[in-house]
């Protein structure tokens, strides 16, 4: 086993141990009956609305891939991009190390449709930048509009928190400005980057921010069942939780999400709300993505077998 693979396996085990510990800390004060009753107390209509927000988020994530492919000057039918994106991300969100895991699934599909390994790597990088832009932009808005909650969590005063938020909002503005003024590659020391067109850069900021707002709205639906939670309180909680998830790479943010949200909104963060949110945004898409993966693998293998049979038949006739 290579050293790199050993290190990755070690990080995965450490992440799982962290997840178990955090889940234990969150769940230890609840009995099984309390958890079941908490989940049952969420109205079906609320859960369905949350599912719609989750579906809209995954549709928005499809636009990440669409913009990436357009920035490469490539073209694929939207239905194929949607299929590859949903399967890659519904599984990648739960596996952990989303950039690598979703990248592997993306390569499986996009390479079958004519894209190269370099193209797929650029798509993964583009999507990662879009995630970062969306998180920074929404985080900046949350810190600016709702500085009190963030200040309590970050142990700073509200004025400093609002300043941090305004500074964060400069990042997408600088990115868009660079894309507008620099028509070629951006060189920084030994590195160089191909910036997208200005219209695509602006679209990255918009769809990245919209995606995180939709996920926050899904979480807000669950939390609002147990208390009067302002939307931007949910946004603040989710932005901080997602930042912690990206830092730890724990599969599915297991435990990290629950611990962060419970700390951010302790009164309304019923364990039932958190479980329902995880079902809506992680588990149900995971089940659908797995089914679609199995179906497409069957179709791919059947198509490959038919192509091989046709090729053998052609060779036999030529002889």
N, C-alpha and C positions, 0 to 999 in steps of 0.2 A: 504493500500500500504506500502511495507517495506521501511525502510530508504535507503537501497542500491538502490532500484528501483527509489526512489524519487531523489536521488543524480544523477543517470545515466540520468534520464529524464531532470533534471536541466542542466546537462552538455550538453545534446543534444540541448536543447533550446538555451543555451548560444552560442554553436557552430554555430547554424543556424543564430542567430543574428549577430555574427561575420562575417559569410559568406555574409549576406545581406549588411552589412556595407562595407566590402572590395569590393564587386561587385559594390556597388554604387560609391566608390572612383575610381574604374577602369573605369566604364562606363560613368561617369558624363560628361566627355569632348567629348563624341561622340554622334552624332545624329543617329537616326534609319537608315537613308539613308546611312550614312558613314559606319555603321556596315554591312549593307546588301552588299554594294559595296565592302567592304573589304573582305568579305567571298567569293563573286563571283569572285574576282580577283585571287583566288588560282586555278591554272590549275588542271583539272581532273586527269592528269597523276601524278602530285605531290601528290594529295590526295590519289590516289590508292597506290603509293609507301609507303606513311605514314601508310596506312591501313595494308600493308604487314609487316612493322616493328611492328605494334601493334599486329598483329596475331602471329608473331614470339615471341614477348614478352610473350603472353599468353601461347604459347607452352613451352617456357622456364619455366614459372611458374608451368606448369604441372610437370616439372622435379623436382621442390621442393618437391611435394607430393611423386613422385616416389622414390626419395632418402630417404625421411622420412620413407616410408613404408619398403624399403629395410633395413634401419638401425634398424627397429624393428624386422627384420627377418620374415616379412610377405610377402605375394605374392598376387597380384591382377592383372587382365588383364589391359594392358595399356589403353584400350579404356574406362574402367570404371574410372580409375584414371583421365584421361583427362576430362571426363564428370563431375565428382565431382569437380575437380579443377576449371574448367572454370566457371561452374555455381556459385560456392562459391565465386570466386574472382571477376567475372563480376558484381555480386550483391554487394559483400562486399565492393568493391572500391567505390561504389556510396552511400551506406548506412552510412558509417563511422564506427569508432571503428572496423577496418577491422579484427583484431584478433578474436573478439567476434562474429561479424556477419558472417564472412566466416566460423568460427568454428562451428556455429550452422548448417549451410548448409552442411558442411563436415560430421558432425555427422549424419545428416539425411541420407546421402548416405552410408558412410562407415559402419555404424551400421547395415544397411540392408544387407551388404555384409560380415558380420561376424566379424568386428572389434569391440572392446570394447570401452567404454567411455574413459578409460585410454589411449588406443591406439590413439584415436582421439586427446586427449589433448596433447600427445607427438608429434603428427604430426603438430599440430598448433604451438607448441613451437619450433619445428625443423624448420618450415617454417619461423617463426619470426626471429630466429637466422640467417637463410640464407639471409633474407631481410637485416638485420643489417650488415652482413658481406659484402654483395654486395654494400650497400650504403656507408659504410666506405671505402671499397677498391676503388670504383670509385671516391668517394669524395677525397680520398688521391691522386689519379692520377690527378684529375682536379686541385687540389691545387698545385701540383708539376709542372704540365705541363703549366697551365694557372694561375699563381699566381696573375697577375695584376688585372683581373676582380674581383676575390674573395677578394683581398686586398681592392679594392674600396668599395665593398659591406660590408665587415666586419670591415672597418675603421682601417686597419693595413697596415704595409708595406709589399712589395712583398717578401722580404727575410723571414720574420716571417711566412707569409702564406705558403711558400714552406716548411719551417721546420714543420709546423703543418701537411702538407700533408704527409711528410715523416714519421712523428710519427703515422699518421693514418694507413699507410701501414704496420706498425709493427703489428697491431692488427690481421689481417688474418694470418700473419706469426706465431704469438704466438699461435693462435687457432690451426693451422695445426700442429705445433710442439708439442703441448700438446696431440693432437690426436695420434701422432706418438709414443711418449714416454710413455704415460699413457694408459695402456690396460684395466683399470677398471673404477671406478667412481672417479671423481675429487672432493675432499672435500675442501670447503672454509668456515671456521668458522662453522656455523650451517647448511650450505647448502651443498648438494652433487649433482653432475651432471654426467650423463652417457655420456661420450664422444663417438662420432661415430668412426668408423674405419678411418684410415688416408686417404684412397682413397676417402671415402665419404666426409670427411672434406674438402679435396682439391676440390672435385666436387662442394661442397656448395659454396666455394669462387668463383669458375669459373662461375657457372650458375647464382649466385646472381649478380655478376658484369656484366655478359652478358645481363641479363634481364634489368638492368638500362641503359646499353648502347643502347639497342634496343628502350627503351622508349625515351631516349634522341635523338636518331636518328629520331624517329617519330616527336618529337617536332622540331628538326632541319629542317626537310623537310618543315614544315609550316613557320618557321621564315625566311628561306632562300628565300622564295618568295618575301619578302619585303626588303631584303638587303643581303649583303655578310657577313654571320655570320659564324665564325669559329666553327667547330664541338664542340670543347671543351668549347667554350663559352656557347653553348646550354647545354652541360653536366653540367657546373658550375651552370647555371640557374636552371636546373631541380633538381640537387642534393640539392641545397639550398631550392627550393620550396618543394621538397618531405620531407626534414627534418622538415620544418615548418608544413606540412600537418600531419606528424606523431606526432608532438608535440601538435597540436590543435585538432586532430581527427574530423575536420570538414568534414561532408559527401561529399565524392568525391573531397575533397580539394577545395570546391567551394569558389571562391574569393581569397583564400590563394595562389593558383597556379597562378592566373592571376596577383595578386598584386606583387608577388615575381619575376615572369618572366618579368613583365613590368619594374620593377626596375633594374633588372639585364641587360636586353638588351633593353633600352628605345626606341632606334631608329627603331629597327626591330620588336618589339613586337606589331605588329598590332593586334587590337582586333579580326580581322578576323582570324588571324593565331591562336590565343588562342582558339577561338570558334571551329575552324576546328580541332585543336588538341584534344579538349575535345570531340568532336563528334567521332573522330577516335578511341580514347583510352577508353572513358568512355561510351558514349551514345549508340553507335552501339553495343559494347559487352553487355551492359545492356539489350538492346532489344533482342539480341540473347539468352542471358542467361535466361531471363524471359520466352521466348518461350520454351526453353529446359526444364526449371523447370516445366512448366505446362504439357508438354508432359510426362516427367518422372513421375510426380505425378499421372497422369492418368494411366500410365502403372503399377506403384506400386499398386495403389488401385485396378486395374483390376486383377492383379496377386494375391493380398491378398484375393480378393473376390473369385477367382477360388480355391485357397488353402482352404479357409473356407468351400466352397461348397463340395470340395472333402473330407474334413475331416468329415463333417456332413453325407455325403453319406456312408463313411466307417463305421461310428458309427451306422448308421441305418441298414446296412447289417449285422453287428456283432450282433445286437439285433435280 
